[in-house]
């Protein structure tokens, strides 16, 4: 059974946890806002459900709670950032801000990040550009859980891509998606509920289709977007590869099967070619292409037309990317955030570890 918590209650607890592992006030605030953005937008797999995992990574010495995040190399429009093994929840907003500042100066900004960790939801970072009349782009590589098309070996992460595009009076376009048929967090949610996975999400260790939500634990793998060759999995495989190269090969992070795993109990791969996880961010100033007002007027027209497209039988309306998450945020900020029992128990264990009140 789910327990509902107010945003403020989860905020206070999460902030206290980040403070207890050594984060500064500023970094604890940034990490908390970044993490909870997932819960309020209905992406439960990447919010407080991940908090205990960050604590375990810190305990294992794989997260630096006081990182010196710095620019290794830059040009007027690009930068490579070293996250100093910091929380991705802190490193990523820092790097996205650099991309925004570069875009403000020269029209576009592109930042590749290495030596980082899991950064929450990609959409949060891409959306940072919206208030500046910019298009935002965010992506990251991740633990190798995905078998390329025709393979049984786990080589790629779920490697999400997010793009946020501002509008005028209409709500913005915000696409935030894994390059797999489903993100690993969705599997974790099914595992907590003892439910089966839809066909096309995972395969067995022999490469056969499976509905076992625990398939990864027995040597199986997630499938690229498309699920199999006949349904376009080669395209999902290509997209995930692009994210891996932009995020990690470009920045000096570890890539492909060497990407460090999120679970702290899984050993770090041997002969790692880089440091930590990698991210990639972009910001593009609208008025580097056409006036912002003119663009947003046409984006409003685009969005209205798509939102008013005739729905198929049995469906109420047509959605634009970002609509479900925005609607969920409105509901959860008013009614609270439901947290499944297993996650509540994990958070209670964290609370006991640090002697923090959780309610």
C-alpha positions, -999 to +999 in steps of 0.1 A: +000+000+000+013+035-009+018+062+017+013+098+006+038+125+017+037+162+010+064+177-012+077+197+018+080+166+040+100+147+014+120+178+007+130+183+044+139+146+048+159+144+016+178+177+023+187+163+058+201+131+042+223+150+018+235+172+046+244+141+067+265+126+039+285+159+039+269+181+012+271+219+016+238+238+021+239+248-015+246+213-029+220+197-006+194+221-018+203+215-055+204+177-051+170+177-032+153+199-059+167+178-087+158+145-071+122+154-061+115+168-096+112+132-106+086+124-079+064+154-086+064+147-123+053+111-117+087+095-126+087+075-094+117+054-104+141+083-103+130+102-072+132+093-035+133+056-046+169+063-055+179+081-023+191+050-004+211+041-035+230+074-034+237+068+003+251+034-004+273+048-032+286+074-007+293+047+019+312+027-007+334+058-014+321+062-050+304+096-044+323+127-033+299+148-013+322+178-015+333+179-051+355+204-069+335+207-101+357+223-127+361+230-164+389+210-179+388+225-214+366+251-231+359+273-261+334+301-263+306+276-271+318+243-256+332+229-223+343+197-208+335+195-171+350+171-145+324+163-118+351+151-093+329+121-085+302+144-071+265+136-070+251+138-105+222+157-090+246+185-083+271+181-111+245+181-139+227+214-130+261+230-126+271+219-161+238+229-176+242+263-162+276+266-180+258+256-213+232+283-207+258+309-199+277+301-231+246+302-251+238+336-237+272+348-249+275+332-283+241+317-292+247+280-283+264+262-255+275+225-254+289+208-223+302+173-220+307+160-184+329+132-171+336+117-136+300+121-125+272+099-111+235+092-117+218+126-123+181+120-117+157+128-146+172+142-178+141+164-183+149+185-152+182+197-166+169+203-201+140+224-186+165+248-170+169+264-204+132+273-207+132+304-185+160+319-207+141+315-240+164+287-249+160+251-261+176+227-236+191+193-243+203+168-217+215+132-220+235+107-199+250+073-201+242+048-174+249+013-160+252-013-187+219-031-187+209-031-224+218-057-250+223-043-285+202-057-313+212-094-320+233-096-287+229-112-253+256-091-238+248-060-217+267-031-234+247+001-230+227+019-203+191+031-207+208+064-219+180+089-218+175+120-241+156+151-230+147+181-251+128+211-237+114+238-260+098+270-248+064+284-259+044+315-253+010+310-237+010+272-242+028+248-219+063+239-233+073+208-252+093+186-230+104+152-243+122+130-217+128+094-227+150+064-222+165+049-254+152+015-242+117+002-245+114+010-207+137+024-182+152+001-155+133+021-129+101+009-144+112-027-139+121-019-103+086-006-097+071-038-111+095-059-089+082-040-058+047-049-068+055-085-078+041-078-112+051-090-147+069-069-173+052-063-206+066-084-235+093-065-253+109-049-222+135-076-213+151-107-226+165-138-209+203-145-206+198-167-237+182-138-256+146-150-256+117-126-249+105-126-213+079-110-190+100-116-159+105-083-142+135-099-124+152-110-157+182-088-152+190-105-119+192-139-137+215-127-165+190-112-188+190-077-203+168-047-211+159-042-248+166-011-269+136+011-279+117-010-304+123-043-285+133-064-316+147-059-351+113-062-367+099-034-345+130-011-349+153-020-320+183-011-342+171+025-340+169+024-302+203+008-302+217+036-324+201+063-302+216+047-270+250+046-287+248+082-297+241+092-261+270+070-248+294+086-273+283+122-267+282+118-229+312+096-222+336+091-251+335+129-257+341+138-220+365+111-208+339+092-188+337+054-189+315+042-217+296+011-229+300-019-206+325-001-185+300+025-172+300+023-134+269+005-120+244+024-098+240-004-073+269-001-048+272-038-043+281-045-080+318-043-085+333-016-107+343-031-141+380-038-147+401-018-171+378+012-171+387+036-200+375+067-182+362+082-150+326+078-137+295+084-157+292+110-185+265+136-194+260+159-223+241+192-222+231+217-248+214+252-248+204+271-279+192+307-277+160+310-297+170+345-310+201+330-325+177+316-351+146+339-351+131+364-326+120+346-295+085+362-296+079+351-331+092+316-324+070+312-293+040+324-312+045+297-338+053+271-310+020+280-295+003+274-328+022+241-332+013+229-297-024+239-300-028+221-333-012+189-320-031+190-287-064+195-307-056+166-331-086+143-334-081+114-309-085+078-319-116+059-306-113+052-269-089+081-262-099+114-247-072+136-262-039+138-279-009+146-257+023+166-265+055+154-248+056+168-213+018+170-208+014+139-186+043+150-163+031+186-161-004+174-152+010+150-126+031+178-110-001+199-105-018+170-088+010+159-066+020+194-054-016+197-042-025+162-031+009+148-021+034+122-035+026+085-031+055+063-021+053+025-023+058+005+009+091-009+000+106+025-007+091+039+026+109+010+044+142+019+027+137+056+037+129+046+072+162+026+073+181+057+061+163+078+087+174+054+114+210+053+101+213+091+104+189+096+133+166+118+111+128+121+116+109+107+086+071+112+085 
